[in-house]
């Protein structure tokens, strides 16, 4: 009987020890809000989740998909996420208006934004834009376009300038003849046009990178006050380290990364062909980045946004809009 009680007591102590250890080592919850729906644009984060990179950093990461009715910065401001993905023009404009966003990492090195036009519209160069209708995304995505038009000296009010059509998140205006050009990403909407029946020979594209007005896309942003909290900083460091590990794996294994994205697409809307094609293009944009913001890229973005003549995207040089504190710790 005594031996039986000893065994029971020993088992209870062991169980309590295991339970206590599990509690002590409980992973920190961390929530990422995407800029758009689940797709290969965000493959690095899904790879990090699937491969256990976040778990290795003692993080329990939740990835929230975005969509046309979701503004990541509003989610962040409302406490619905710890970190969000946004384009720098939108983030800097929001910061100037009072939302203290700070860039803590920049996985995307190059811009994937383009204006895609039908050749039969007569457009051969940007000099042919005046008098034409151009489809433009809004909700913060219009800033790079508006800066480009200001650089060219074109009004966006029609007349001698260009007419702006508020474009939904599709390419219908080009397909239906409502616009001569539409906004596209190298990895997504351009291919939607191709899949709709037009050929590359039917189109002419103007990449923002090649026009000298490229601005940074898909950076990681947090609220400034979080950087004063060492516990939050520690979570950011672990999150960025695991995320960049995910991105580099995705670059090296694009087809597998696309499959992982598909497995996480709860809507079932994505196709294998499109996601694999998207991942191949996205890998070109993240290549060359270790996650740390390149100051030259930042300066170019700010210069572009300030160069809007009488209506710039931002009116003054931003202060405190980025930090290397997180990537310095994550990448050492």
N, C-alpha and C positions, 0 to 999 in steps of 0.2 A: 504493500500500500504506500509506504514511504517513497519507494522508488518511483511509483506511478505519479505521486504528487511532485517529485523532483522533475520528472520528465515534462509534466504539464507546466510547471513553473518556468523551467528552462525554455520551453517552447514559447511561453507567453513573453518572456524577456526578449527572446530573439525576434519575435514578431513585432514587439514594441520598438526594438532597435531599428528594424527594417523600415517600419512606418515612420519613425522619427527621421531616419536618414533620407527617406523619400521626400518628407516634408521640407527638410533643410535644403535639399537639392532641387526643389521644385523650380521648373523653368520659368523665366520671366515672360509674361504675356507681352506681345508687341504686335501692333496692327499697322499694316501698310494699305493705303488707299491708292488704287490705280487711277490713272488719268482717263482710261477708256476700258472697254470690255476685255475679257480674257482673250488674249491673243499673243502671238510670238513677239510682239513689241515688248512684252514684259517677261520673256522667257527666263531670264536669269534668276528671277525671284521664284518662279515655280520650280526651276531646277534645284535651287538651294533648298526649297521646301521638300521636294521629292527625294533628293539625295541625302537628306539628313544634316545638311550643313548648318541650318539654324539650330537643330537639336544639339549638335556638337558644341554650339556656343551657348547652350542652356537658355535657348529662346523658344517660346511657343508662339510662332508667327501665324497671324491670320491675314490673308490677302483678300481685300475687298475689291471686287470688280467695279469699274466705273460704268458710265453710260451717258447718253445725251442729257439726262436730267440730273446728273450728279456733278457738282463742282467740288473738286478735291480740297481746295483751300477753305471752302465753307465747312466741309467735313472736319478738317483740321481745327479750325477756329472753334467749332462746336464740341470738340473733344471726342469726335468719333473715330479718330485715328491718331497714331503717334508720329507717323511720317507719311508724306504724300509725294507722288510723282507729278511734276508740273514742268511746263516750258518756262524758261527764264524770262521771256518778255512778260508773260502773265504774272509770274511771281514778283518781278521788280515793280510792275504797275500796281499790284496789290500792296506791296510794301510801301510804296509812296503814298498810297491812300490810307495807310494806317494799320495794315495787317503785317506784323513783324516776322515775315518769312525769312529763313536763312537756308542757303544751300549748303548741305553738309557733305555731298558727294555728287559726282557727275559721271555716271557710267557711259553716257553717250558722248562720243567725241565729235561726231559730225552730224549735220542736219539732214534729214530725209525729206524735207519739204520741197515741193515743186509746184509750178503752174504748168498744167498740161493743156495744150491747145490743139484744135483740129487744123491741119495744114490747109484744108479747103476754105478756111476763114481768111486766108491771105496773110496770116501772121507768120513772119519769118524771124523777126528780132523784136526786142522790147519797144523799138521805135514804132512798131505797128500796133501797139496797144491802144492808143487814143482812138476813141470812137467805138471801141469794142466793149462787150459786157463780159466781166470776169467774175467767176464764182469764188466766193471767199467764206471760209469758216469764221464764225464769231465765237462768243463766249471765251474771249481771251486769246483765241488762235489767230485773230485778225492782225495783231500787232506787227508781226514780221512783214506781212503784206503791205500794211499802211506805211511802214518805214521805207520799204522798197519804192513804193509809188512816190513818196516825198523825195527820195534820193533822185528819182528820175524827173521830178518836177511836174508830175501829173496830178491833176485834181481827181478826186474820187467821187465827184458830184455830177459826173456826166459832162455834157457839153464838149469842150475841147479836150477833156480828160477822158477818164474811163468810167464806165458805169459798173457799180458794184452790186452783184446779186448775192444776197445772203444765202449761202449754200448750206443745205442740210448735210448730214454726214453720209453723203452718197455722191454719185457722179451723174445723177439723172439730168441736171441742166445741160451737160455737154451732149449726152446721148439724145436728148429731146430737142436740141437746138435752141435752148433758152439762153445759152452762154457760149461764147467762142472758146473760153478757157475755164478750167476749174482747178481748185486746189486739190492736190494729191500728195500722198507720201510715196516715196520710192518703194516702200515695202507693202503697201496696201491698195489704196484707191486706184493707182495707175494700173494695177493688174485687174481690177474690177472692170476698167474700160476695155482692156484686152479681152477679158472673158466675155464681155458683152458683144464682141464681134469685130471691133476695130483692130487694126494691126499697128505695130510700131511705125510702119511707113505712113500711116494715116495721121500720125501725131507729131508734134514738136514739143519738147519739154524744156523748161527753164528752171534749173536747179538753183535754189537760193545760195548754195555753196559756191556755185560758179558765177553768180551775179554779184558776189562780194557783200551780200547782205544776210548771210546765214547767222542765225542766232541759236543759242544752246537749247536743246530739247531734253526732256525726260531726266531732269535732275531730281535728287532727293532733297526734300525740304521739311524743316521742323519749325516750330515756333521758337523765337529767340530766347524766351525765358527758360526753356528746357535746357539750354546750354549752360545755365548757371547751377544746374542740379547734377552733381557728380554721378548719382545713380542712373539718371537718364542718359548722361553722356556715356557711361559704361555700356548701356544697352545699345546706344547708337553705334558705338565702336564695334560691338559684336555683330550687330545687324549688317553694317556695311562690309565687314570682313567676310561674312558668310555670303552676302549677296554678290560680291565681286567674284568669289569663288564659283558661284553659280553662273555668273556671266561668262567667265572664261571657259567653263565647261561647255556652256551652250555654244560659244563661238567654235570650239573644237569639235563639237558633236551636234551640228545643227539639226539633223534629221531626228535624232533622239530627243533633242530639246523640244522640237515641234510636237512630237508624240506626247511628251509630258504635258505640254500646254493643252493638247486635245483632251487628255485625261482629266484635266481640271476645268474644262469648259462645261459648266453645268447646263448651259442653254442648248448644247448640241448644235449650235448654229455654224460652227467652224468646220472646214473640210481639211482633210489631210494635205491635199494638193496646195491649197492656199497657204496653210500654215508653214509647210516646208519651204515654199517659195518666200514667204515673209521672213522666216528665220534666216534664210541665206542672205537676204538684203539687210536685215537688222544687224547681222554679224559684221557687215562692212562699216556700220555706224558706231558700234561699240569697240571695234578693233583700235588699238592704240591708246585706250584709256585704262588706267589701273584703278580708276574710281576717283582720283584726286582732280579737283577743278584746275584746269589749265588757265592761268591768269591771262595769257594772250587771247584765249577764246572768250573769256569773260569781258576783257576790255573791248574786243571787237563787237560783242553783243551790245554792250552799253553804248558804244559809239554809234551803232546802227539805230538804237532806240532813241538816242538823243538827237539824231540827225533828221528829225521830222519837220524842220522848218517851223512854221507857226503853230503846228499841232503835233509835237513830239509825243511819243508813247510815255516817256518819263521826262520831267522838266529839269531835273538836277542829278548830279552824280550820286549814285546810291552810297550809303555808308553802312557797314556792318551786314551787308547782304549775303556774305559767304564766309566760310571758315574752313581752314585746313586742320583744325583741331581733331576732328574725328578721323579723317583719312590718315593723318600723321600717325595716330595711335593704331589704327586698324591695319596699316600696311607695313609697319616696321617689323 
